[in-house]
Amino acid sequence: MAVGAWQTRNGQTDARTMWVPPPDSSLDIFDEIPRDDPTYQRMANTLIPHPRLPGLCLLQYFTFHNSSAYQPCCQNLHLTGFFDSLWPLEQNGDPLFRTARYWSCHMQSMPDLPRDVRWVLSIIYNFANEMLRPENDEDTLWKMRSWLLFWYEIANRLFEEHEIPASSPEEDWFLRPTVVTAEEGTAMAPA
């Protein structure tokens, strides 16, 4: 399973260095889904309608830190303004991870998705949120793009396996990542 292996050059664990995933995913796509992991077992499979925003639903999932979280699911999150409050911190963040977050929320809004697909989409959503944090530097974003590409490939293969007419976004993987610091984001926030 290639969920993520954190290791430095000397073999010590480090939260900022991640092995690059293999160029090709496993022959059996379902080997990439950790069905015995609590993140998979405890994830909801039912969308919860948002009480105040029509057309928006929430999906409960669990992070790899064993925290309960909710992913917004909507055909067009731009119209709901759901992420508007994050704009000052993320406006200069890596556009590939912003696209990944919106895309996963859009895809997650489809009814009756198989659990495997929902799990991968929640991984992409959570991963994108982590990469949009202001403390990530350009070097980290370059390294983590390989993981985003890896999860896109897994999602695409699951779509094909389940005959879902969808695919991951087409990205310019050589577009330079942009970084905004917490101080810059706070300074740009409306008073």
C-alpha positions as CSV (number, residue, x, y, z in Angstrom):
1,M,0.0,0.0,0.0
2,A,1.4,3.4,-0.9
3,V,-0.5,5.8,1.4
4,G,2.7,7.5,2.4
5,A,6.0,6.6,3.8
6,W,7.8,9.4,5.7
7,Q,11.5,9.0,6.0
8,T,14.7,11.0,5.7
9,R,17.9,10.0,3.9
10,N,19.3,8.5,7.0
11,G,16.2,6.4,7.6
12,Q,14.8,8.5,10.5
13,T,11.2,9.6,10.5
14,D,10.5,13.2,9.5
15,A,7.2,15.0,8.8
16,R,8.7,17.0,5.9
17,T,10.4,14.4,3.8
18,M,8.2,11.9,1.9
19,W,9.3,9.1,-0.4
20,V,8.2,9.7,-3.9
21,P,5.6,7.1,-4.9
22,P,6.4,4.6,-7.5
23,P,6.0,5.8,-11.1
24,D,3.4,3.1,-11.7
25,S,0.7,2.1,-9.2
26,S,0.3,-1.5,-8.3
27,L,-1.1,-3.9,-10.9
28,D,-4.2,-4.4,-8.7
29,I,-5.7,-1.0,-8.1
30,F,-7.5,-2.2,-5.0
31,D,-4.2,-2.9,-3.3
32,E,-3.9,0.9,-2.8
33,I,-7.1,1.0,-0.7
34,P,-6.4,0.2,3.0
35,R,-9.7,-1.5,3.8
36,D,-8.4,-2.5,7.2
37,D,-7.4,1.1,8.1
38,P,-9.8,3.1,10.4
39,T,-9.7,6.0,7.8
40,Y,-11.5,3.6,5.4
41,Q,-13.7,1.7,7.9
42,R,-15.0,4.8,9.8
43,M,-15.6,7.0,6.7
44,A,-19.3,7.7,6.1
45,N,-20.8,6.7,2.8
46,T,-23.9,9.0,3.0
47,L,-23.8,12.7,2.2
48,I,-25.4,14.9,4.8
49,P,-27.3,17.9,3.4
50,H,-26.1,21.2,4.7
51,P,-28.8,22.9,6.8
52,R,-28.1,26.4,5.5
53,L,-26.6,26.1,2.0
54,P,-28.9,24.5,-0.6
55,G,-27.0,22.1,-2.9
56,L,-24.2,21.6,-0.4
57,C,-23.7,18.3,1.4
58,L,-21.0,17.1,3.9
59,L,-19.2,13.8,4.0
60,Q,-17.7,12.7,7.3
61,Y,-14.2,11.1,7.0
62,F,-11.3,10.5,9.2
63,T,-7.8,11.8,8.7
64,F,-4.6,9.8,9.2
65,H,-4.3,11.6,12.6
66,N,-7.6,9.8,13.5
67,S,-9.5,13.1,13.6
68,S,-13.1,13.3,12.4
69,A,-13.5,15.8,9.6
70,Y,-16.1,16.9,7.0
71,Q,-15.6,17.4,3.3
72,P,-18.0,19.8,1.5
73,C,-19.6,18.2,-1.5
74,C,-21.2,20.4,-4.1
75,Q,-21.4,20.7,-7.9
76,N,-20.2,24.3,-7.7
77,L,-18.5,25.3,-4.5
78,H,-17.5,28.6,-6.1
79,L,-21.1,29.7,-6.0
80,T,-21.6,28.8,-2.3
81,G,-18.6,30.8,-1.3
82,F,-17.6,28.0,1.1
83,F,-13.9,28.6,0.9
84,D,-14.0,32.4,0.6
85,S,-12.8,32.9,4.2
86,L,-9.6,31.0,3.3
87,W,-8.8,33.2,0.3
88,P,-6.5,35.6,2.1
89,L,-4.3,32.7,3.3
90,E,-4.5,30.7,0.1
91,Q,-4.7,33.2,-2.8
92,N,-1.1,32.7,-3.6
93,G,-1.0,29.0,-2.6
94,D,-0.2,26.3,-5.1
95,P,-3.0,26.4,-7.8
96,L,-2.7,22.6,-8.4
97,F,-3.7,21.9,-4.8
98,R,-6.5,24.4,-4.9
99,T,-7.8,22.8,-8.1
100,A,-7.5,19.3,-6.4
101,R,-9.6,20.4,-3.4
102,Y,-12.4,21.9,-5.6
103,W,-12.3,18.9,-7.9
104,S,-12.6,16.4,-5.1
105,C,-15.5,18.3,-3.5
106,H,-17.2,18.4,-6.9
107,M,-16.7,14.7,-7.6
108,Q,-17.7,13.8,-4.0
109,S,-21.1,15.4,-4.7
110,M,-22.0,12.5,-7.0
111,P,-24.6,10.2,-5.5
112,D,-24.0,6.5,-4.9
113,L,-20.2,6.6,-5.4
114,P,-18.5,3.3,-4.4
115,R,-16.7,3.5,-1.0
116,D,-13.3,3.1,-2.6
117,V,-13.8,6.2,-4.7
118,R,-15.1,8.2,-1.8
119,W,-12.1,7.2,0.2
120,V,-9.6,8.3,-2.5
121,L,-11.5,11.6,-3.0
122,S,-11.4,12.3,0.7
123,I,-7.6,11.6,0.7
124,I,-7.1,14.1,-2.1
125,Y,-9.2,16.7,-0.3
126,N,-7.4,16.3,3.0
127,F,-4.0,16.2,1.3
128,A,-4.8,19.4,-0.7
129,N,-5.8,21.2,2.5
130,E,-2.5,20.1,4.1
131,M,-0.5,21.4,1.1
132,L,-2.4,24.7,1.1
133,R,-1.2,25.5,4.7
134,P,1.0,28.6,4.8
135,E,4.0,26.9,6.4
136,N,4.6,24.7,3.3
137,D,7.6,26.0,1.3
138,E,8.1,25.7,-2.5
139,D,10.4,22.7,-2.2
140,T,7.8,20.8,-0.2
141,L,5.1,21.6,-2.7
142,W,7.2,20.4,-5.6
143,K,7.8,17.1,-3.8
144,M,4.2,16.6,-2.8
145,R,2.9,17.1,-6.3
146,S,4.1,13.6,-7.2
147,W,1.7,12.3,-4.5
148,L,-1.1,14.3,-6.0
149,L,-0.4,12.9,-9.4
150,F,-0.3,9.4,-7.8
151,W,-3.7,9.8,-6.2
152,Y,-5.2,11.3,-9.4
153,E,-4.0,8.1,-11.2
154,I,-5.6,5.9,-8.5
155,A,-8.9,7.9,-8.8
156,N,-8.8,7.7,-12.6
157,R,-8.3,3.9,-12.5
158,L,-11.1,3.6,-10.0
159,F,-13.4,5.6,-12.2
160,E,-12.6,3.3,-15.1
161,E,-13.1,0.2,-12.9
162,H,-16.5,1.4,-11.7
163,E,-17.5,2.8,-15.1
164,I,-17.8,6.3,-13.8
165,P,-17.6,8.9,-16.6
166,A,-15.1,11.1,-14.9
167,S,-11.4,11.9,-14.8
168,S,-9.0,14.0,-12.8
169,P,-8.1,17.6,-13.8
170,E,-5.5,18.2,-16.5
171,E,-2.8,20.2,-14.9
172,D,0.4,22.0,-15.9
173,W,2.7,20.0,-13.5
174,F,5.6,22.3,-14.4
175,L,3.8,25.4,-13.3
176,R,5.9,26.8,-10.4
177,P,4.2,26.4,-7.0
178,T,3.4,29.7,-5.2
179,V,3.7,30.1,-1.5
180,V,2.1,32.6,0.9
181,T,3.2,33.0,4.4
182,A,0.8,33.3,7.3
183,E,1.9,36.8,7.9
184,E,1.3,37.8,4.2
185,G,-2.2,36.1,4.4
186,T,-3.1,37.9,7.5
187,A,-2.0,41.3,6.1
188,M,-4.2,40.7,3.0
189,A,-7.3,39.8,5.0
190,P,-10.1,42.3,5.1
191,A,-10.4,44.3,8.3
